[in-house]
Amino acid sequence: MSDVNPIKTRRDGAILEIILDRPKANAIDLATSRIMGEVFQTFRDDPDLRVAILTGGGDKFFCPGWDLKAAADGDAVDGNYGVGGFGGLQELRDMNKPVIAAVNGIACGGGLELALSADIILAADHASFALPEIRSGTVADAASIKLPKRIPYHIAMELLLTGRWFDVDEAHKWGLVNEILPSEQLMDRAWDMARLLASGPPLVYAAIKEVVRDAEDQKFQDAMNHITQRQLRSVDVLYSSEDQMEGARAFAEKRDPVWQGK
């Protein structure tokens, strides 16, 4: 573990575990958000790192979002969150590596928005969720953009408009989380998933993530044109890569490919 506080990290090969550990509830203030941005930026830019796991310290809270006590003491809600915006992840440009959120407890407000910024969400069986910003007289901005695209529109609008709590079974029902795990198995499963992804082709992952982002608000043919005309950087790199040739050779030779990320 690193001694960075309130963010702890553990690196094992190509995997980086990022732990938001800020008792009592892992709430994020401006300083914490800036540190998280630096950590995620370092992960993004380190060619030897391929997968990140994000979780919370303890077993009660993943993250409740913005630190309202810090805000009451003068931490501006619209202050400088640092690179990547709130929590360092949801606005970080060119994040073309897989991120797994291991939700180990309460994920509400900005904490749920942070989980939504990951590519895969695993959740402990006692996890719970809410977007309570409505009760504080403000808007869950990132969730208002993302949630109606992830789950049925009317369910997303109900959750945004009421701010009600919902449990992990409901979250799984609507496809908001990938898997529900007993709490004592959550991190083992997250690491198993991370190892699987770390063994895969990083250039393909990058292309997938960029294509998904580019296609989000585009017509199908326009998005396809961007791919076939190699207008997306990650796709262009992939199509000219040694890894793509290695994939073809490995298939022809009936062996597992050895991915170099180049």
Solvent accessible surface area in square Angstrom, and as a share of the most:
residue,aa,sasa,rsa
1,M,142,0.63
2,S,40,0.26
3,D,138,0.71
4,V,65,0.37
5,N,109,0.56
6,P,19,0.12
7,I,0,0.00
8,K,59,0.25
9,T,25,0.15
10,R,94,0.34
11,R,124,0.45
12,D,68,0.35
13,G,61,0.59
14,A,26,0.20
15,I,7,0.04
16,L,14,0.07
17,E,8,0.04
18,I,0,0.00
19,I,21,0.11
20,L,2,0.01
21,D,33,0.17
22,R,59,0.22
23,P,112,0.70
24,K,198,0.84
25,A,26,0.20
26,N,4,0.02
27,A,17,0.13
28,I,0,0.00
29,D,19,0.10
30,L,18,0.09
31,A,56,0.44
32,T,2,0.01
33,S,0,0.00
34,R,92,0.34
35,I,41,0.21
36,M,0,0.00
37,G,0,0.00
38,E,104,0.47
39,V,22,0.13
40,F,0,0.00
41,Q,64,0.28
42,T,85,0.49
43,F,0,0.00
44,R,56,0.20
45,D,85,0.44
46,D,29,0.15
47,P,119,0.75
48,D,95,0.49
49,L,3,0.02
50,R,50,0.18
51,V,0,0.00
52,A,0,0.00
53,I,0,0.00
54,L,1,0.00
55,T,7,0.04
56,G,6,0.06
57,G,15,0.15
58,G,67,0.64
59,D,107,0.55
60,K,127,0.54
61,F,40,0.17
62,F,3,0.01
63,C,0,0.00
64,P,33,0.21
65,G,0,0.00
66,W,40,0.14
67,D,17,0.09
68,L,116,0.58
69,K,168,0.71
70,A,19,0.15
71,A,26,0.20
72,A,89,0.69
73,D,130,0.67
74,G,64,0.62
75,D,33,0.17
76,A,47,0.37
77,V,93,0.54
78,D,128,0.66
79,G,24,0.23
80,N,101,0.52
81,Y,49,0.18
82,G,24,0.23
83,V,56,0.32
84,G,8,0.08
85,G,11,0.10
86,F,18,0.08
87,G,0,0.00
88,G,0,0.00
89,L,9,0.04
90,Q,36,0.16
91,E,119,0.53
92,L,15,0.07
93,R,186,0.68
94,D,83,0.43
95,M,12,0.05
96,N,28,0.14
97,K,35,0.15
98,P,12,0.08
99,V,1,0.00
100,I,0,0.00
101,A,0,0.00
102,A,0,0.00
103,V,0,0.00
104,N,12,0.06
105,G,1,0.01
106,I,39,0.20
107,A,0,0.00
108,C,12,0.07
109,G,5,0.05
110,G,8,0.07
111,G,0,0.00
112,L,1,0.00
113,E,9,0.04
114,L,1,0.00
115,A,0,0.00
116,L,2,0.01
117,S,23,0.15
118,A,11,0.08
119,D,67,0.35
120,I,32,0.16
121,I,11,0.05
122,L,0,0.00
123,A,0,0.00
124,A,1,0.00
125,D,77,0.40
126,H,81,0.36
127,A,2,0.02
128,S,28,0.18
129,F,1,0.01
130,A,0,0.00
131,L,2,0.01
132,P,35,0.22
133,E,26,0.12
134,I,83,0.42
135,R,156,0.57
136,S,75,0.49
137,G,75,0.72
138,T,75,0.44
139,V,99,0.57
140,A,7,0.05
141,D,86,0.44
142,A,12,0.09
143,A,0,0.00
144,S,45,0.29
145,I,115,0.58
146,K,38,0.16
147,L,0,0.00
148,P,36,0.23
149,K,108,0.46
150,R,111,0.41
151,I,10,0.05
152,P,67,0.42
153,Y,121,0.46
154,H,143,0.64
155,I,32,0.16
156,A,0,0.00
157,M,58,0.26
158,E,62,0.28
159,L,1,0.00
160,L,24,0.12
161,L,113,0.56
162,T,65,0.38
163,G,0,0.00
164,R,69,0.25
165,W,110,0.39
166,F,8,0.03
167,D,76,0.39
168,V,5,0.03
169,D,91,0.47
170,E,37,0.17
171,A,1,0.00
172,H,84,0.37
173,K,141,0.60
174,W,64,0.22
175,G,56,0.54
176,L,12,0.06
177,V,5,0.03
178,N,81,0.42
179,E,49,0.22
180,I,53,0.27
181,L,21,0.11
182,P,50,0.32
183,S,52,0.34
184,E,133,0.59
185,Q,89,0.39
186,L,4,0.02
187,M,57,0.25
188,D,98,0.51
189,R,76,0.28
190,A,0,0.00
191,W,10,0.04
192,D,75,0.39
193,M,24,0.11
194,A,0,0.00
195,R,124,0.45
196,L,116,0.58
197,L,27,0.13
198,A,16,0.12
199,S,76,0.49
200,G,9,0.09
201,P,25,0.16
202,P,27,0.17
203,L,25,0.12
204,V,50,0.29
205,Y,37,0.14
206,A,17,0.13
207,A,8,0.06
208,I,91,0.46
209,K,34,0.14
210,E,30,0.13
211,V,34,0.20
212,V,97,0.56
213,R,102,0.37
214,D,36,0.19
215,A,36,0.28
216,E,106,0.47
217,D,120,0.62
218,Q,64,0.29
219,K,161,0.68
220,F,154,0.64
221,Q,106,0.47
222,D,63,0.33
223,A,9,0.07
224,M,68,0.30
225,N,49,0.25
226,H,49,0.22
227,I,31,0.16
228,T,88,0.51
229,Q,109,0.49
230,R,97,0.35
231,Q,102,0.45
232,L,15,0.07
233,R,188,0.69
234,S,11,0.07
235,V,4,0.02
236,D,57,0.29
237,V,58,0.33
238,L,17,0.08
239,Y,90,0.34
240,S,83,0.53
241,S,10,0.06
242,E,104,0.46
243,D,3,0.01
244,Q,77,0.34
245,M,116,0.52
246,E,18,0.08
247,G,22,0.21
248,A,63,0.48
249,R,106,0.39
250,A,1,0.01
251,F,176,0.73
252,A,79,0.61
253,E,101,0.45
254,K,190,0.80
255,R,94,0.34
256,D,123,0.64
257,P,49,0.31
258,V,91,0.52
259,W,52,0.18
260,Q,100,0.44
261,G,28,0.27
262,K,123,0.52
